[in-house]
Amino acid sequence: MLMVYTLTFTLNTVSKDEEMQNMQNIRNDLWQKTSFSTCSYIKSLRDYRPEIVRRAIQSWVKLLELPFAEKIFLDDSSPDLNAMKLLQSSNQINHFDSVRYNTISHPPHSNFGILISLNLCKSDYILHLDDDIQIVGTHQDCINILEHGLTILNEDKNILGINLMHVDRSAGGQWGPNKDYFGSDVFSHPIQYFGNSACLMRRELLEVVSLKEILNWGKEQPSNWEELISTSDNTSSFLVAKVGTPFTVDNDAWLFKSTFRVSTWETYKYLLLNKLGLGTLASQLSKKIKEREYNS
């Protein structure tokens, strides 16, 4: 009896090992189907914004070690190749398979550069991070939510895009979470808009409003790309995080965005409050600006 018991135990152990190996193979397959892309515009290296971007990129260190099919960085027409220079100074440039420079100009409100970086990707799925997105928490937390999102894309062909950031409904207007997504404690469908600041997407999403259409619009492009693809009342093809995630944006990033600046007075007030050691008041001001931009 003892020998039979021992044999049975050994067979069960092998079975569990095989099961774990199968799960790991599935995970590896998902990563190999996924490209990583980011796009950056740095007007001046002597500005405040480069430090925001530098902190963000340096927080990606472990993420960039994951076995993506490819990792693409696009400098979106920065003067003097500033985004490329910043990437090099952050010591992360060797983590990218392709570092490109976009020479086609576009209106400031457009997501043109981001859309180019997405179209450079060849894989079934794409992870995109804006250059000011920071990753916080543990590396395992980051892996868990990404693999959860990739599994959804792999199993539910209806889902085209997943916003990995949690946008508080009271502050985020039409970008926040709404109806729960069946089978997930992390994601729900958005109220109206899909956000691509930190997102996973299916490649087919790039054809909903294509780069060619954006090119043809030129300066007449009516809105940001993520709004153009998700203005329908039907939000069933998009998801947004309904709980906190490792993907965040510093409040001060809303004062120093690449495409616009808030008023000179607000910027001056923010910097002055920080200089006087009144960081709490500075944070309250930047949070107010963030909520205003989300709801505008």
DRENDRENVEX-522093 format. One record per residue: residue number from 1; residue in one letter; chain; x, y, z of N, C-alpha, C in turn. Coordinates in steps of 0.001 Angstrom, whole numbers. Example, Ala and Ser with C-alpha at 12.3 -4.5 7.8 and 13.67 -1.06 7.14 Angstrom:
2
  pos  code  unit     n_c1     n_c2     n_c3    ca_c1    ca_c2    ca_c3     c_c1     c_c2     c_c3
    1     A     A    13190    -5690     7800    12300    -4500     7800    13200    -3300     7800
    2     S     A    12850    -2250     7080    13670    -1060     7140    12900       30     7870
***
This chain:
296
  pos  code  unit     n_c1     n_c2     n_c3    ca_c1    ca_c2    ca_c3     c_c1     c_c2     c_c3
    1     M     A      825    -1211        0        0        0        0      862     1265        0
    2     L     A     1926     1187      739     2816     2343      805     3413     2656     -558
    3     M     A     3792     1602    -1274     4386     1814    -2598     3375     2394    -3570
    4     V     A     2142     1939    -3515     1101     2479    -4386      845     3943    -4073
    5     Y     A      787     4265    -2799      551     5650    -2375     1675     6561    -2870
    6     T     A     2894     6053    -2724     4049     6852    -3157     4020     7088    -4663
    7     L     A     3652     6070    -5434     3577     6188    -6879     2512     7181    -7289
    8     T     A     1370     7087    -6631      269     8009    -6936      674     9448    -6652
    9     F     A     1331     9673    -5545     1782    11012    -5174     2753    11574    -6212
   10     T     A     3649    10715    -6682     4636    11138    -7681     3968    11524    -8987
   11     L     A     2977    10753    -9406     2268    11053   -10641     1513    12369   -10529
   12     N     A      897    12625    -9370      181    13882    -9160     1128    15063    -9196
   13     T     A     2324    14874    -8628     3323    15945    -8621     3738    16296   -10046
   14     V     A     3980    15286   -10848     4348    15513   -12254     3224    16238   -12978
   15     S     A     1998    15861   -12712      851    16473   -13350      755    17954   -13012
   16     K     A     1000    18294   -11752      961    19703   -11350     2096    20482   -11998
   17     D     A     3255    19854   -12081     4384    20515   -12744     4068    20782   -14211
   18     E     A     3447    19804   -14846     3081    19978   -16252     2046    21079   -16408
   19     E     A     1113    21127   -15461       88    22165   -15510      712    23553   -15364
   20     M     A     1651    23674   -14428     2335    24955   -14243     3132    25333   -15476
   21     Q     A     3770    24336   -16099     4549    24598   -17305     3649    25030   -18455
   22     N     A     2485    24405   -18552     1524    24789   -19592     1064    26231   -19404
   23     M     A      790    26601   -18142      372    27970   -17848     1467    28959   -18201
   24     Q     A     2724    28591   -17897     3845    29470   -18229     4001    29597   -19734
   25     N     A     3776    28500   -20456     3860    28544   -21921     2796    29477   -22505
   26     I     A     1601    29437   -21905      525    30327   -22357      904    31779   -22121
   27     R     A     1473    32063   -20940     1903    33433   -20632     2974    33902   -21614
   28     N     A     3957    33044   -21845     5029    33405   -22775     4488    33665   -24172
   29     D     A     3503    32882   -24578     2891    33056   -25892     2186    34398   -25982
   30     L     A     1516    34808   -24885      835    36101   -24873     1834    37249   -25005
   31     W     A     2960    37163   -24285     3962    38220   -24386     4557    38270   -25785
   32     Q     A     4764    37116   -26405     5331    37083   -27745     4370    37615   -28801
   33     K     A     3106    37732   -28448     2108    38316   -29347     1918    39812   -29093
   34     T     A     2724    40386   -28201     2507    41754   -27737     3698    42653   -28029
   35     S     A     3422    43796   -28617     4441    44831   -28814     4293    45895   -27735
   36     F     A     5391    46569   -27423     5362    47718   -26518     5701    48963   -27313
   37     S     A     4939    50035   -27119     5245    51278   -27828     5070    52477   -26915
   38     T     A     5892    53475   -27166     5732    54756   -26493     6151    55857   -27454
   39     C     A     5646    57043   -27202     5911    58197   -28072     6175    59405   -27182
   40     S     A     7186    60186   -27518     7552    61302   -26652     7891    62548   -27458
   41     Y     A     7461    63689   -26915     7850    64991   -27478     8427    65824   -26339
   42     I     A     9655    66272   -26502    10322    67109   -25500    10750    68404   -26186
   43     K     A    10080    69484   -25846    10370    70766   -26490    11748    71278   -26108
   44     S     A    12081    71175   -24812    13375    71662   -24337    13842    70802   -23176
   45     L     A    15127    70501   -23144    15681    69723   -22041    15898    70569   -20801
   46     R     A    15724    71878   -20907    15903    72776   -19764    14571    73120   -19103
   47     D     A    13522    72449   -19527    12193    72685   -18991    11961    71773   -17780
   48     Y     A    10771    71896   -17164    10416    71051   -16025     9925    69682   -16492
   49     R     A     9313    69636   -17672     8701    68392   -18135     9701    67250   -18339
   50     P     A    10907    67471   -18849    11837    66355   -19011    12064    65540   -17740
   51     E     A    12019    66191   -16572    12208    65443   -15329    11012    64543   -15041
   52     I     A     9817    65000   -15408     8619    64163   -15267     8754    62931   -16145
   53     V     A     9180    63130   -17393     9333    62018   -18337    10459    61089   -17904
   54     R     A    11556    61657   -17419    12683    60834   -16984    12267    59899   -15835
   55     R     A    11542    60449   -14853    11083    59632   -13731    10173    58508   -14226
   56     A     A     9319    58841   -15188     8389    57839   -15720     9154    56710   -16411
   57     I     A    10045    57065   -17325    10790    56051   -18088    11624    55175   -17167
   58     Q     A    12213    55769   -16144    13025    54979   -15225    12175    54014   -14400
   59     S     A    10892    54326   -14244    10005    53414   -13513     9613    52205   -14368
   60     W     A     9974    52226   -15653     9632    51116   -16565    10711    50040   -16604
   61     V     A    11760    50165   -15828    12940    49300   -15969    12563    47820   -16030
   62     K     A    11826    47341   -15054    11474    45919   -15021    10471    45560   -16115
   63     L     A     9566    46491   -16421     8596    46247   -17490     9312    45976   -18814
   64     L     A    10330    46758   -19101    11038    46636   -20373    11867    45359   -20463
   65     E     A    12012    44645   -19354    12715    43365   -19378    11788    42199   -19717
   66     L     A    10485    42449   -19796     9534    41394   -20133     9714    40997   -21611
   67     P     A     9367    39754   -21955     9672    39237   -23303     8688    39671   -24381
   68     F     A     8578    40988   -24594     7740    41497   -25669     8292    41051   -27029
   69     A     A     7406    41003   -28011     7855    40705   -29367     8764    41811   -29891
   70     E     A     8477    43062   -29475     9277    44215   -29887     8965    45371   -28951
   71     K     A     9906    46309   -28851     9731    47499   -28017    10146    48706   -28849
   72     I     A     9203    49627   -29038     9397    50738   -29968     9288    52072   -29244
   73     F     A    10251    52950   -29492    10245    54315   -28957    10231    55281   -30134
   74     L     A     9278    56211   -30131     9187    57205   -31204     9366    58603   -30636
   75     D     A    10338    59312   -31143    10506    60731   -30842     9619    61485   -31813
   76     D     A     8609    62161   -31290     7600    62803   -32135     8026    64216   -32527
   77     S     A     9066    64301   -33344     9537    65571   -33919    10056    66545   -32874
   78     S     A    10654    66041   -31804    11232    66939   -30796    12364    67760   -31400
   79     P     A    12458    69047   -31065    13607    69847   -31523    14918    69223   -31035
   80     D     A    15895    69179   -31890    17237    68687   -31537    17240    67253   -31006
   81     L     A    16254    66444   -31432    16166    65045   -30991    16087    64929   -29466
   82     N     A    15390    65869   -28829    15415    65931   -27367    14861    64688   -26685
   83     A     A    13814    64100   -27253    13247    62900   -26626    14244    61749   -26680
   84     M     A    14938    61604   -27805    15962    60563   -27922    17101    60816   -26925
   85     K     A    17498    62078   -26788    18570    62415   -25851    18155    62102   -24415
   86     L     A    16897    62397   -24101    16398    62108   -22758    16363    60603   -22502
   87     L     A    15930    59840   -23507    15905    58387   -23372    17312    57847   -23125
   88     Q     A    18279    58380   -23849    19656    57925   -23684    20182    58265   -22294
   89     S     A    19868    59461   -21810    20365    59872   -20495    19686    59113   -19359
   90     S     A    18526    58525   -19638    17823    57742   -18620    18356    56311   -18539
   91     N     A    19310    55988   -19433    19954    54662   -19476    18982    53538   -19840
   92     Q     A    17921    53878   -20583    16950    52858   -20976    16954    52594   -22482
   93     I     A    17777    53309   -23229    17712    53236   -24687    18019    51827   -25198
   94     N     A    18889    51083   -24511    19253    49745   -24973    18148    48721   -24763
   95     H     A    17117    49092   -24020    15988    48186   -23815    15036    48180   -25011
   96     F     A    15189    49140   -25924    14284    49239   -27065    14906    48606   -28305
   97     D     A    14067    47906   -29054    14518    47287   -30304    14576    48303   -31431
   98     S     A    13726    49334   -31343    13658    50336   -32407    13448    51713   -31786
   99     V     A    14299    52658   -32135    14167    54053   -31705    14051    54888   -32969
  100     R     A    12889    55473   -33171    12591    56164   -34437    12315    57649   -34190
  101     Y     A    12366    58427   -35276    12083    59864   -35219    11010    60189   -36249
  102     N     A     9929    60813   -35793     8850    61206   -36690     9127    62592   -37263
  103     T     A     9134    62689   -38581     9444    63967   -39234     8190    64672   -39762
  104     I     A     7026    64060   -39599     5801    64643   -40134     5147    65522   -39073
  105     S     A     4971    66784   -39388     4379    67711   -38418     2874    67478   -38324
  106     H     A     2287    67883   -37213      851    67707   -37006      370    68704   -35966
  107     P     A     -928    68971   -35930    -1451    69933   -34956    -1238    69460   -33530
  108     P     A    -1049    70380   -32585     -743    70011   -31195    -1794    69118   -30542
  109     H     A    -3077    69282   -30907    -4127    68521   -30232    -4184    67073   -30709
  110     S     A    -3464    66751   -31780    -3588    65441   -32423    -2780    64368   -31700
  111     N     A    -3259    63134   -31768    -2503    61975   -31287    -1677    61368   -32420
  112     F     A    -1339    62152   -33385     -685    61681   -34598      561    60863   -34300
  113     G     A     1460    61398   -33452     2695    60691   -33140     2430    59358   -32464
  114     I     A     1494    59353   -31504     1143    58113   -30824      622    57096   -31828
  115     L     A     -222    57559   -32731     -800    56655   -33720      271    56084   -34644
  116     I     A     1276    56887   -34980     2391    56375   -35781     3138    55287   -35009
  117     S     A     3414    55542   -33740     4138    54548   -32941     3343    53250   -32834
  118     L     A     2022    53343   -32738     1178    52148   -32682     1213    51393   -34006
  119     N     A     1195    52137   -35106     1205    51496   -36422     2557    50876   -36771
  120     L     A     3610    51266   -36076     4915    50640   -36286     4957    49223   -35709
  121     C     A     4043    48955   -34774     4016    47637   -34125     3430    46589   -35063
  122     K     A     3956    45392   -34998     3549    44313   -35890     2750    43219   -35196
  123     S     A     2653    43248   -33890     2067    42134   -33146      540    42222   -33069
  124     D     A      -59    41122   -32591    -1520    41059   -32440    -2017    42051   -31407
  125     Y     A    -1237    42215   -30324    -1631    43095   -29230     -539    44137   -29000
  126     I     A     -954    45290   -28459       -8    46386   -28229     -218    46940   -26823
  127     L     A      876    47090   -26093      865    47836   -24837     1457    49199   -25124
  128     H     A      681    50250   -24878     1180    51609   -25084     1184    52367   -23770
  129     L     A     2276    53087   -23506     2354    54003   -22378     2754    55376   -22889
  130     D     A     2031    56415   -22457     2488    57770   -22700     3802    57983   -21950
  131     D     A     4570    58971   -22384     5905    59140   -21803     5901    59655   -20368
  132     D     A     4726    60068   -19851     4686    60545   -18463     3971    59568   -17524
  133     I     A     3686    58359   -18008     3048    57340   -17176     4083    56695   -16261
  134     Q     A     3816    56696   -14975     4701    56049   -14007     4116    54723   -13554
  135     I     A     4991    53765   -13303     4590    52469   -12760     4984    52426   -11292
  136     V     A     4009    52179   -10437     4242    52129    -8998     3864    50742    -8474
  137     G     A     4162    50480    -7208     3826    49183    -6638     4841    48124    -7031
  138     T     A     4477    46857    -6835     5412    45768    -7110     5397    45374    -8579
  139     H     A     6477    44763    -8997     6570    44279   -10375     5507    43214   -10633
  140     Q     A     5229    42392    -9624     4228    41344    -9784     2837    41934    -9979
  141     D     A     2542    43044    -9291     1260    43729    -9501     1115    44143   -10960
  142     C     A     2207    44660   -11511     2208    45101   -12912     1987    43917   -13846
  143     I     A     2718    42833   -13618     2570    41641   -14452     1150    41090   -14371
  144     N     A      606    41065   -13151     -726    40483   -12955    -1793    41193   -13778
  145     I     A    -1805    42529   -13733    -2853    43255   -14448    -2633    43172   -15957
  146     L     A    -1369    43160   -16403    -1098    43056   -17830    -1502    41683   -18366
  147     E     A    -1161    40630   -17630    -1527    39288   -18081    -3029    39073   -18023
  148     H     A    -3688    39706   -17050    -5148    39647   -16982    -5750    40318   -18226
  149     G     A    -5227    41491   -18576    -5715    42200   -19756    -5435    41450   -21042
  150     L     A    -4234    40891   -21162    -3884    40133   -22368    -4741    38882   -22506
  151     T     A    -5054    38253   -21390    -5918    37073   -21428    -7309    37443   -21921
  152     I     A    -7808    38600   -21489    -9113    39062   -21966    -9075    39291   -23476
  153     L     A    -8024    39973   -23956    -7905    40215   -25397    -7815    38904   -26169
  154     N     A    -7140    37941   -25595    -6941    36654   -26261    -8222    35828   -26310
  155     E     A    -9073    35973   -25284   -10258    35124   -25181   -11549    35809   -25625
  156     D     A   -11608    37128   -25562   -12828    37857   -25918   -12539    38752   -27121
  157     K     A   -12879    38282   -28306   -12556    39002   -29539   -13325    40315   -29676
  158     N     A   -14345    40499   -28844   -15121    41733   -28907   -14372    42912   -28291
  159     I     A   -13453    42639   -27364   -12735    43711   -26686   -11595    44211   -27565
  160     L     A   -11619    45505   -27867   -10610    46115   -28736    -9555    46891   -27945
  161     G     A    -9945    47499   -26829    -9001    48310   -26078    -9290    48286   -24595
  162     I     A    -8211    48300   -23795    -8326    48264   -22339    -7498    49409   -21755
  163     N     A    -8172    50347   -21092    -7490    51433   -20384    -6997    50888   -19050
  164     L     A    -5683    50873   -18847    -5089    50287   -17650    -5084    51226   -16452
  165     M     A    -5473    52476   -16665    -5496    53439   -15568    -6888    53511   -14946
  166     H     A    -6906    53686   -13633    -8174    53899   -12951    -8463    55394   -12935
  167     V     A    -9596    55767   -13506   -10026    57158   -13520   -11235    57278   -12603
  168     D     A   -11066    57993   -11498   -12164    58146   -10556   -13371    58759   -11246
  169     R     A   -14512    58104   -11082   -15698    58521   -11818   -16097    59970   -11510
  170     S     A   -15937    60378   -10258   -16333    61735    -9886   -15442    62787   -10514
  171     A     A   -14179    62399   -10789   -13233    63352   -11365   -13062    63152   -12859
  172     G     A   -13359    61958   -13342   -13018    61626   -14710   -14102    61792   -15740
  173     G     A   -15285    62269   -15334   -16334    62485   -16311   -16634    61249   -17118
  174     Q     A   -16636    61375   -18437   -16999    60283   -19334   -15891    59243   -19533
  175     W     A   -14743    59425   -18868   -13637    58479   -18997   -13674    57402   -17919
  176     G     A   -14514    57557   -16911   -14510    56658   -15766   -15214    55343   -16009
  177     P     A   -15142    54418   -15030   -15776    53102   -15147   -17289    53177   -15012
  178     N     A   -17969    52239   -15656   -19424    52205   -15623   -19897    50776   -15380
  179     K     A   -20421    50110   -16386   -20962    48765   -16250   -19852    47734   -16099
  180     D     A   -19990    46831   -15126   -18979    45806   -14883   -18803    44895   -16087
  181     Y     A   -17556    44446   -16260   -17244    43460   -17289   -17327    42081   -16666
  182     F     A   -18106    41208   -17247   -18348    39878   -16685   -17043    39112   -16472
  183     G     A   -16879    38588   -15284   -15746    37726   -15001   -14485    38445   -14583
  184     S     A   -14538    39762   -14351   -13339    40501   -13948   -13651    41414   -12770
  185     D     A   -12795    41349   -11744   -12916    42256   -10606   -12106    43532   -10831
  186     V     A   -11384    43580   -11944   -10477    44695   -12200   -11045    45686   -13212
  187     F     A   -11722    45190   -14252   -12138    46042   -15355   -13656    46155   -15471
  188     S     A   -14084    47305   -15957   -15479    47509   -16331   -15498    48248   -17660
  189     H     A   -16660    48373   -18251   -16785    49188   -19458   -16789    50662   -19063
  190     P     A   -16208    51539   -19890   -16198    52968   -19549   -17557    53611   -19752
  191     I     A   -17718    54788   -19187   -18959    55536   -19375   -19123    55887   -20847
  192     Q     A   -18045    56409   -21454   -18133    56747   -22879   -16820    56556   -23622
  193     Y     A   -15698    57051   -23049   -14463    57110   -23814   -13442    56054   -23399
  194     F     A   -12710    55564   -24388   -11543    54712   -24172   -10325    55605   -24024
  195     G     A    -9499    55375   -23005    -8291    56167   -22808    -7054    55385   -23176
  196     N     A    -6157    55999   -23946    -4976    55255   -24410    -3676    55708   -23759
  197     S     A    -3747    56496   -22676    -2516    56942   -22023    -1689    55762   -21544
  198     A     A    -2362    54777   -20948    -1735    53503   -20567    -2751    52443   -20943
  199     C     A    -2480    51692   -21989    -3528    50809   -22493    -2970    49563   -23155
  200     L     A    -3812    48555   -23202    -3621    47386   -24049    -4656    47453   -25154
  201     M     A    -4280    47083   -26359    -5251    47115   -27443    -5022    45975   -28431
  202     R     A    -6083    45625   -29084    -6014    44691   -30194    -5611    45465   -31450
  203     R     A    -4806    44881   -32284    -4306    45590   -33466    -5436    46101   -34354
  204     E     A    -6543    45370   -34388    -7677    45770   -35232    -8226    47149   -34874
  205     L     A    -7968    47605   -33654    -8462    48918   -33239    -7875    50038   -34100
  206     L     A    -6690    49813   -34644    -6030    50829   -35470    -6764    51086   -36780
  207     E     A    -7673    50191   -37147    -8428    50374   -38389    -9769    51063   -38166
  208     V     A   -10180    51234   -36919   -11462    51893   -36645   -11415    53337   -37121
  209     V     A   -10373    54059   -36717   -10037    55356   -37315    -8560    55254   -37650
  210     S     A    -8256    55111   -38921    -6907    54726   -39333    -5954    55915   -39408
  211     L     A    -4679    55598   -39483    -3656    56626   -39656    -3865    57382   -40963
  212     K     A    -4311    56665   -41995    -4573    57309   -43287    -5654    58376   -43162
  213     E     A    -6698    58073   -42398    -7766    59062   -42183    -7236    60282   -41451
  214     I     A    -6428    60029   -40428    -5855    61135   -39662    -4981    61998   -40565
  215     L     A    -4186    61352   -41419    -3338    62089   -42361    -4180    62965   -43282
  216     N     A    -5282    62409   -43772    -6138    63158   -44685    -6820    64338   -43994
  217     W     A    -7126    64179   -42711    -7732    65290   -41964    -6755    66453   -41799
  218     G     A    -5490    66117   -41507    -4512    67162   -41255    -4918    68029   -40078
  219     K     A    -4868    69336   -40261    -5206    70258   -39181    -6686    70252   -38839
  220     E     A    -7479    69640   -39708    -8919    69606   -39471    -9349    68421   -38607
  221     Q     A    -8384    67647   -38101    -8745    66520   -37225    -9609    67046   -36082
  222     P     A   -10822    66528   -35926   -11771    67129   -34983   -11493    66849   -33519
  223     S     A   -10744    65795   -33212   -10575    65436   -31810    -9403    64469   -31666
  224     N     A    -9070    64127   -30419    -8042    63127   -30171    -8496    61766   -30668
  225     W     A    -7518    60938   -31025    -7821    59645   -31627    -8679    58773   -30724
  226     E     A    -8374    58730   -29427    -9126    57838   -28548   -10577    58279   -28392
  227     E     A   -10855    59551   -28596   -12238    60015   -28588   -12929    59653   -29897
  228     L     A   -12207    59751   -30988   -12784    59439   -32300   -13216    57983   -32407
  229     I     A   -12467    57092   -31754   -12792    55678   -31868   -13809    55217   -30832
  230     S     A   -14205    56099   -29916   -15081    55642   -28841   -16198    56621   -28500
  231     T     A   -16652    57376   -29485   -17732    58328   -29233   -19112    57687   -29333
  232     S     A   -19158    56422   -29714   -20435    55722   -29815   -21036    55499   -28442
  233     D     A   -22348    55336   -28402   -23016    55008   -27144   -22693    53587   -26706
  234     N     A   -22211    52763   -27623   -21899    51378   -27312   -20438    51274   -26858
  235     T     A   -20229    51027   -25566   -18871    50943   -25026   -18460    49499   -24748
  236     S     A   -19177    48543   -25308   -18927    47138   -24995   -17573    46641   -25493
  237     S     A   -16943    47364   -26427   -15654    46929   -26963   -14465    47495   -26187
  238     F     A   -14745    48284   -25135   -13671    48922   -24385   -13820    48648   -22902
  239     L     A   -12666    48638   -22220   -12647    48436   -20778   -11779    49508   -20119
  240     V     A   -12056    49758   -18835   -11251    50675   -18034   -11114    50065   -16642
  241     A     A    -9993    50313   -15988    -9785    49778   -14645   -10761    50430   -13675
  242     K     A   -11408    49621   -12854   -12351    50146   -11862   -11743    50170   -10461
  243     V     A   -10490    49759   -10347    -9745    49798    -9091    -8384    50420    -9362
  244     G     A    -7666    50763    -8309    -6335    51321    -8470    -5399    50343    -9150
  245     T     A    -4504    50850    -9983    -3557    50012   -10732    -2144    50583   -10588
  246     P     A    -1128    49840   -11040      245    50359   -10964      532    51499   -11938
  247     F     A     -414    51835   -12821     -163    52845   -13852     -776    54180   -13419
  248     T     A       79    55176   -13222     -363    56457   -12693      308    57613   -13436
  249     V     A     -204    58815   -13180      402    60043   -13697      538    61023   -12544
  250     D     A     1723    61580   -12368     1886    62619   -11357      976    63793   -11661
  251     N     A      427    64394   -10608     -445    65548   -10828      269    66678   -11560
  252     D     A     1587    66839   -11307     2282    67947   -11957     2421    67757   -13458
  253     A     A     2218    66503   -13925     2273    66263   -15373     1164    67000   -16099
  254     W     A       88    67313   -15386    -1031    68019   -16005     -732    69500   -16202
  255     L     A      273    70004   -15531      684    71382   -15743     1734    71502   -16828
  256     F     A     2406    70384   -17141     3517    70431   -18091     3357    69335   -19137
  257     K     A     2241    69345   -19845     1994    68367   -20895     2744    68761   -22169
  258     S     A     2935    67777   -23044     3682    68041   -24273     2882    68871   -25267
  259     T     A     1545    68768   -25228      728    69385   -26266      133    70739   -25863
  260     F     A      127    71051   -24581     -393    72354   -24171      139    72701   -22791
  261     R     A        7    73945   -22450      347    74398   -21118     -883    75064   -20516
  262     V     A    -1031    74950   -19207    -2062    75714   -18530    -1594    77164   -18502
  263     S     A    -2396    78046   -17963    -2059    79464   -17980     -732    79718   -17264
  264     T     A      -58    80765   -17681     1210    81143   -17058     1031    81379   -15569
  265     W     A      -99    81972   -15189     -356    82254   -13782     -464    80962   -12977
  266     E     A    -1171    79957   -13499    -1313    78697   -12779       29    77984   -12646
  267     T     A      823    78016   -13702     2138    77394   -13651     3024    78092   -12625
  268     Y     A     3030    79409   -12668     3836    80195   -11724     3384    79934   -10285
  269     K     A     2072    79895   -10073     1541    79655    -8726     1972    78288    -8213
  270     Y     A     1913    77278    -9073     2304    75920    -8697     3780    75873    -8298
  271     L     A     4641    76447    -9133     6072    76431    -8848     6400    77223    -7585
  272     L     A     5692    78334    -7381     5927    79166    -6199     5530    78433    -4922
  273     L     A     4382    77753    -4963     3933    76998    -3789     4943    75917    -3421
  274     N     A     5473    75235    -4423     6492    74215    -4159     7769    74837    -3591
  275     K     A     8146    75979    -4123     9369    76643    -3667     9244    77108    -2229
  276     L     A     8030    77489    -1849     7786    77953     -475     7557    76792      493
  277     G     A     7651    75574      -19     7460    74417      840     6008    74075     1108
  278     L     A     5120    74610      299     3684    74375      478     3225    73302     -516
  279     G     A     3827    72128     -406     3568    71051    -1357     2134    70583    -1384
  280     T     A     1460    70620     -219       63    70180     -160     -829    71079    -1000
  281     L     A     -615    72394     -889    -1406    73338    -1678    -1082    73206    -3165
  282     A     A      185    72945    -3486      579    72745    -4886     -116    71507    -5448
  283     S     A     -178    70442    -4656     -838    69208    -5103    -2328    69428    -5304
  284     Q     A    -2943    70206    -4412    -4367    70501    -4553    -4629    71274    -5842
  285     L     A    -3736    72211    -6169    -3887    72981    -7404    -3757    72084    -8624
  286     S     A    -2731    71219    -8639    -2528    70349    -9801    -3668    69333    -9927
  287     K     A    -4192    68852    -8802    -5320    67919    -8848    -6556    68605    -9434
  288     K     A    -6761    69854    -9069    -7890    70616    -9601    -7767    70779   -11113
  289     I     A    -6541    71048   -11583    -6305    71201   -13025    -6527    69867   -13732
  290     K     A    -6069    68771   -13119    -6259    67436   -13693    -7746    67141   -13861
  291     E     A    -8532    67409   -12829    -9979    67152   -12910   -10630    68027   -13961
  292     R     A   -10159    69264   -14072   -10732    70174   -15075   -10455    69669   -16481
  293     E     A    -9222    69163   -16720    -8871    68675   -18046    -9628    67406   -18382
  294     Y     A    -9805    66508   -17403   -10573    65285   -17641   -12020    65606   -18032
  295     N     A   -12571    66633   -17411   -13977    66933   -17620   -14222    67960   -18725
  296     S     A   -13145    68449   -19332   -13330    69460   -20382   -13751    68818   -21693
***
